[in-house]
Amino acid sequence: MPVIRFDHASVPTDHPEEMMAFYESMGFEILDAEAFRSGERPIFSIAFGDNKINVHGPDFWPREDFTLRGPTAKPGCGDICFVWDGGLEDLQAALEATGAPIEEGPVPREGGRGGGRDMGVSIYTRDPDHNLLEFIVYED
């Protein structure tokens, strides 16, 4: 198969500053924040490992001339699972520090690693735009 890995996804936001603060507090790197704030770029990125999420700002995603997006993409449309490299206690503490309530979990889940043969434990929450976030912990 010529597809070898996931590179990036994009989501729109109505709350850019809150999104940057939330993801940064969870350990993600925020790229292009100053260019976004100054109006130089209409997007910023949330980076982790070799991946990123491009975030389209509220002055950009609703524009009719911006067509390189899902036609129904609106803030809160994301449903993303991240692998958490640490224990469940650390994850729960990090979420508590952000004020993000746990919607479900910890619960056992079949993850994407190993063709679905690898079980993990997941916790679900939402970011400031109400995108559903799953954090899965694999107990290696």
C-alpha positions as CSV (number, residue, x, y, z in Angstrom):
1,M,0.0,0.0,0.0
2,P,1.5,3.4,-0.9
3,V,-0.1,5.3,2.0
4,I,2.3,5.0,4.9
5,R,1.0,7.3,7.6
6,F,-1.3,10.1,8.7
7,D,0.1,13.6,8.1
8,H,-2.4,16.2,9.2
9,A,-6.1,17.1,9.5
10,S,-7.9,20.4,9.6
11,V,-10.7,21.7,11.8
12,P,-12.4,25.1,12.0
13,T,-12.5,27.1,15.2
14,D,-14.6,29.9,16.7
15,H,-12.3,30.1,19.8
16,P,-8.7,30.3,18.6
17,E,-7.1,31.6,21.8
18,E,-8.9,29.0,24.0
19,M,-8.0,26.3,21.6
20,M,-4.3,27.3,21.6
21,A,-4.3,27.5,25.4
22,F,-6.0,24.1,25.8
23,Y,-3.8,22.1,23.4
24,E,-0.6,23.8,24.7
25,S,-1.5,22.9,28.3
26,M,-1.9,19.2,27.1
27,G,1.6,19.2,25.8
28,F,1.0,20.0,22.1
29,E,3.2,22.5,20.2
30,I,1.3,25.5,18.7
31,L,2.8,26.5,15.3
32,D,2.3,29.9,13.6
33,A,0.4,31.4,16.6
34,E,2.0,34.8,16.3
35,A,1.4,34.9,12.5
36,F,-2.2,34.0,13.2
37,R,-2.6,36.6,15.9
38,S,-1.1,39.3,13.7
39,G,-3.4,38.5,10.7
40,E,-0.5,37.3,8.6
41,R,-1.9,33.8,8.4
42,P,-5.5,32.7,8.7
43,I,-4.6,29.4,10.3
44,F,-2.4,28.0,13.1
45,S,-1.4,24.4,13.8
46,I,-1.4,22.1,16.7
47,A,1.6,19.8,16.4
48,F,2.4,16.4,18.0
49,G,5.1,14.0,16.9
50,D,5.2,13.9,13.1
51,N,1.5,15.1,12.8
52,K,-0.4,18.3,13.1
53,I,-3.9,19.6,13.0
54,N,-4.4,22.8,11.0
55,V,-6.9,25.1,12.7
56,H,-8.9,27.5,10.4
57,G,-9.7,30.7,12.2
58,P,-13.2,32.3,12.5
59,D,-12.3,34.9,9.9
60,F,-11.3,32.2,7.4
61,W,-13.3,29.0,7.5
62,P,-16.8,30.6,6.8
63,R,-15.6,32.5,3.7
64,E,-17.4,31.3,0.5
65,D,-14.1,31.6,-1.5
66,F,-12.4,29.1,0.9
67,T,-13.4,25.8,-0.7
68,L,-10.5,23.5,0.3
69,R,-12.5,22.1,3.3
70,G,-15.4,19.8,4.0
71,P,-18.5,21.6,2.8
72,T,-20.2,21.1,6.2
73,A,-17.1,21.6,8.4
74,K,-18.0,23.9,11.3
75,P,-16.4,24.2,14.8
76,G,-17.0,21.1,16.8
77,C,-16.9,18.7,13.7
78,G,-13.7,16.9,14.8
79,D,-13.6,13.5,16.4
80,I,-9.9,12.7,17.0
81,C,-8.1,10.0,18.9
82,F,-4.6,10.7,20.3
83,V,-2.2,8.2,21.8
84,W,-1.2,9.3,25.3
85,D,2.4,8.3,26.2
86,G,1.9,8.0,29.9
87,G,-0.3,6.6,32.5
88,L,-4.0,7.1,33.0
89,E,-3.4,9.0,36.2
90,D,-1.2,11.5,34.4
91,L,-3.8,11.9,31.6
92,Q,-6.6,12.5,34.1
93,A,-4.5,15.1,36.0
94,A,-3.7,16.9,32.7
95,L,-7.4,17.0,31.7
96,E,-8.3,18.2,35.2
97,A,-5.7,21.0,35.0
98,T,-7.4,22.3,31.8
99,G,-10.8,22.1,33.3
100,A,-12.0,19.7,30.5
101,P,-14.5,17.3,32.0
102,I,-14.2,13.6,31.2
103,E,-17.2,12.5,29.2
104,E,-16.5,8.8,29.3
105,G,-13.8,6.6,30.7
106,P,-11.5,5.1,31.4
107,V,-12.9,2.4,29.2
108,P,-11.2,-0.4,27.2
109,R,-11.0,0.3,23.5
110,E,-9.6,-1.4,20.4
111,G,-7.1,1.1,18.9
112,G,-5.6,1.5,15.5
113,R,-2.3,0.0,16.4
114,G,-1.5,-3.5,15.1
115,G,-4.6,-3.8,12.8
116,G,-7.0,-3.7,15.7
117,R,-5.3,-6.5,17.7
118,D,-4.0,-4.1,20.4
119,M,-6.3,-3.0,23.2
120,G,-5.9,0.2,25.1
121,V,-7.8,2.2,27.7
122,S,-9.4,5.5,26.6
123,I,-10.7,8.7,28.2
124,Y,-13.0,11.0,26.2
125,T,-13.3,14.8,26.6
126,R,-14.0,17.9,24.4
127,D,-11.8,20.8,23.5
128,P,-13.0,24.5,23.6
129,D,-14.8,24.1,20.3
130,H,-16.5,20.9,21.5
131,N,-14.5,18.6,19.2
132,L,-14.7,15.1,20.6
133,L,-11.2,14.0,21.8
134,E,-10.3,10.5,22.7
135,F,-6.9,9.8,24.5
136,I,-5.9,6.2,24.4
137,V,-3.3,4.7,26.6
138,Y,-1.6,1.5,25.5
139,E,-0.2,-0.5,28.4
140,D,3.0,-1.9,26.8
